[in-house]
Amino acid sequence: MKKIAIACASGSFKGAFVHGVLTALESAGIRANAYAAASSSVITTAWATIGKAKELGVEYWLTGMSLLKQENIGMSKIALGGIKNFSPPKLELFAKGTPEYLIAASAVITQAAASETQSEKARRMGRKLLISAAKKDRSWVNEHLQLHLFSTCHDRDSELHLNADNFEEVAYASTRMLHAWEVPAWIANKPYIDASYTCICPAIEMIEAGYKEVIAISNEPGIFYRDMFQLEEIPSNYQDTKIHVIRPDVDTRELGVDFTDATKEGLVAVYQHGIKKGEQFARQFEMKSIT
């Protein structure tokens, strides 16, 4: 029976909060039957899937921050380097008996959009979409993109099967924001871009996949939206299924961490805040289980 799924949100360096929460849940003995990630949460969620989020540690985020401060190191190189050097052992991630692991990514489904997103036009397109997001105009996405959820489960769509051979390209595709990531993303020679354009956190999608309870981790205080266009909220209940949302108490910018800018002290503070919120949730979750 499919029971609990943990779904983790995107957020670039803000993702240190998600990582802290995962570490706390793991330490409290809360293990899910499935783990789903979007964009910056892909690597940390992969470690959580094998029960070793704490082992990855905040050093993962500090390394990315230090690289960003070097010359000629862009977000694509940081993302690709993180996937290469910090991914969990594939023998464990893809082993029989490991919880289901899923990665969200946005498929580019029209030739017109592919020419915009996979070429030198991408940055301009990315900036346009940021403006559209500010205006809550999702029309371009509705016409040109489609959410794909890649899964290690063999019972799902075979074309969206996640395995040791395609893990790196799926992981990178999920992170590729057009305005700042210069290297195009392809999965099986098909164009993809960041999950956030269609899905900030695959919480609802886990319910649609059959899970009976979902823990969703946001990197933002306040309303938890389904995508960056902020037209639809992730509810506390969907199709009679409970969604428990864990979110920070403050905007992580107040602690020194924004999407693509962070300080060492800020990343440690955000990670620790995630641990604190995860511990608070774990205590409440245990009490609910007892009662």
N, C-alpha and C positions, 0 to 999 in steps of 0.2 A: 504494500500500500504506500502511495506517495504521501508523505506527511509534511515535513517542514522544508521550506526553501529559504535561503538567504540571498537577497538581491542587492547589489552594490552599485552606487551611482558614479557617474563621471565627475570630473572636476579638476583635472591636471594636478598641480601641487596641493590643492585643497584635499586631494585624495588621501593625504596623510591621516585625516580624521577617520575615514572609512577603515583604514588599516588599523588604527588604534582600537576601534570598536571590534573588529574581527579578532584582534589579539585578546581583548577582554572576554569576548564570548567563548573563545577557545579555552582560555584559562579557567573559565567557569564551568567547562564541560558541556557547553551547548554546541552540539554538532548537528548540522542539517543533512537532509537527504540529497539536497542539490544546492549548488552555489552558482549564481549568475552575475556577470560583470558587464560593465560598459566603460569603454575608454580607459581612463587612468586607473580604474579599479581592477583591470584584467590580471596583472601580475600578482597583486596582493590577494585577490580572491582565489587565484590558482593555488597559492600557498595555503590559504585557509581550507581549500578543498582537500588537501592531503593532511590537514591538521597541524600545519607548521607556520601559521601566520606570524607567531612570535619570533620564530627562528629567522625570518627575513629581516625584521627589525627596522627601525627608523633610518638606519644607514642607507637603505635603498633610496629614500627621498633626499637625504643629504648629498649623496653622490650625484643625483640628477641636478640638484641646485648648484653644486660646485662646477659641474660641466657647463651649465648655462652661462656662467660668468666668464667662461673662456671665449676667446675670439674664434669666429668662424664655426661655432658650435650652435646649430639651430635645434628646434624642437624635434625635427625628424631624427636627427642623429642621436639625441637623448633618448627618444622612444625606442629606436632600433637597438641602441646600446643596452638599454634596460632590459629589453626582451632577450637579447643575446646573453647577457651576463648575470641576470637575476631571476630568470625563469626557474621554476622548481624542476626536480628530476622528472623527466618524462616517464620513466619506468613506474614512478609512483602516481603521477597525475593520470596516466592512462591505464592503470592497472585494473584488473577485474576486482570489483568490490569497493573501489573508490567512489565516493558520491558523484552524482552527475554534475558536470561542469559545463556552463554555457557562456558564450560570448556574443554580445549584441554588436551588430555593425549595420551601416546603412548602404544598401545596394543601389548603385546608379543604374536605373532601368531604361534610360533613353540615350540614344546616340548624341543628341544635342547636349545633354548634361555631361556625358562622358568627355566631350570635346572641351567643356568648360572646366571640369574638375581634374582631369588627368594631364593638363598641359600648363604652359606658362600663364594661362588665364586664371589659374586656380586661386591665387591670392585675391585678385579682384572679385572673383565670384564669392570667395569667403567673406570679404568685407561687405558685399551686398547682402549676404545672408545674415550677417550680424545686425545690419540696419533693419532688415525684414523682421528679425527676432525682436528687436526693440519696438517695432510697430505691431508685433503679434500677427504678422502676415506669413502664413504657412503655405501659400499657394504654390510656390516653386517646389517645395518639398512634396506636396501632394501629387504633383505631376511627374516628378523626376526621380523620386527616391522610394525605397521600400525597406522596411525593417526586416533583417534576417537574423535569426538566432541559431548560432552554430552550437551543436551539442555533442558530448561524448557518448550519448545514449544511441545505441544502434537501432532502436525502435522508431526513431524520428526520421525526418526527411533525409534520405541518403545523400542528397546534394549539399546538405548543410551539416554533414557529419564532421565533427572536430576530432582530429587525431594528431599523432606525433609528427606526421609529415606536413600538415598545413597549419600547425599551431602558430608559428612565427608570423605568417602572412595574415592570418585572421586577427591575431593580437595587435599587429601594427595597424591594420585597416580600421579596427575599432577606435584607434586613438587619433586618426588623421583629420585634424581640423584644417580646413582649406586656407584660412588666412595666415597661418603660421607654420604649417608643416609642408616643406617644399618637395618632399619625395612622394610621388603618387602611390596609391595602395591598390593592389590587385589580389584577388583570391581566385585561384583556378583560371587565371587570365581574364577575370571579369572585374570591372571597376567598382571600388567601394570607397566610402569616406566614413568619418567618425560616427559612432553610434548616436551621439547627442543630438544630431539633426532629426532623428526619428525616435530616440529613446534615451532618456537620461539614466533611467534605472528600470531594468526589466522585471518589475514587481508584478504588475498585472499580467504580464506574459507568463510568469511562473504559475499563476493561478490557471490561466488558459491551458498550460501544459499539464495540469492535473494535480498540482500541489494544494494541500488542504489548509495550509497556514504559511504566511510569508513574513519574514523579518526584512524590512527594507531600510537601507542605510543611506541617508542623505548627507551631502557635504555642506548644505545650506540650512540656516534657520528659516522658520516661516513655512509658507506653502511649498509643497513638494510637487513640482510639475512633471508631466510625463516626458516632455522634450523641451528644447531651448526656446521654443516659440510661446510657451507659457499660456496655452489655450485650455489645457485640461489638467486637472489636479489628480495626483495619485490618491485615491480615497483610503479611508481606514477600513473600509469593507467593500469587497467587490464580488459579485455573484455569490453572496452569502459566505464569503471567505474573509477571515480577518487578515489585515495587513498592519503589522506593528512597525511604526516608523521611528527610527532612532536618528536624531538630528543634533547638530551643535547648538549650544545656548546662544552663541554670538556668531556674527560673520567672521570667518577666519582671517579676513583682512585686518581686523582689530588685533589679532595675535601675530600679524606679520607675514601672512601667507595669502597671496592672490593666485589666480589661475597659472600664470607663467612668470611669477615673481615671488621670491620668498627669501627669508633670512634663515640661518641655521637655528637661531633661538625660536623663531616662529614655527618652523617645522616640528621641532621637538615639542613645543607647547601645544600645537594642534594634534599631534600624535597622542600626547598625554591626555588631552581633553577627550579624544576619542575613547581612550581606555576608561576614563572616568564615566563617560556616558554609557559605554558598554557594560561596565560593572553595575551601574544603576539599573539598567534594563535587566541584566541577568538576575539580580535580586528580586525584581518584580515578577519576572518570568518564572522563577522557582517558586515564589509564593502562589502564583496562579496555578502552577502544576500541583502543588500540595493541596490547595483548596478545591 
